[in-house]
Amino acid sequence: MRVFAALVLLDLGLCACASTYVAPPDPIPVIGNEIIGISGACADVQDGLTADGTPIVLFQCVGSPNQEWFVGNGRIADNVGSCVDVLGGAALDGAPIILVTCNGTPSQHWRISKDRIIGAGGKCLDTLAGGAANLTPLILSSCKDIPSQTWTLQWSRAANGSASQ
């Protein structure tokens, strides 16, 4: 038994075990997330169009497909292969948020930090002039502690065969 214990200790001493940090993955990507903002309205593909350049706007949540988002892997996408992007790709305050075919450009990279959605240039998803009315355009803006930059992701039961809340 003593020989076995000595071998185990010797084996542990020879092991150059180093702890390695593994970053946690994005939340499980799921289509059917609603992105809910100011006044409980949703990020919405205007008129349900899928053409490149279609504006993303704020609209009352109704559980429609144009309000359902795949959130994960550093991007926000719809169910037809289009991504949330910044018009012109530049991280400028007031730049409109649009739908574009996913191509992996930096302006299509988004991350969620607490209740903020952060994109190009470390700027936040916002509404034009802090608006909350239907059809208010979404824009990129310097991050501030204001209601129009506060977002919640909620799994849409409507996208999965049940009635929306």
FENBEL-V138942 format. One line per field, one symbol per residue. burial: 1 if it has 9 or more other C-alpha atoms within 8 Angstrom, else 0. Layout:
# FENBEL-V138942
burial->???
This chain:
# FENBEL-V138942
burial->000000000000000000000000000011111111110011111100010101111110101101111111011111100111111011101011111101000011111000111111001111110001010111111000000111110001111000000
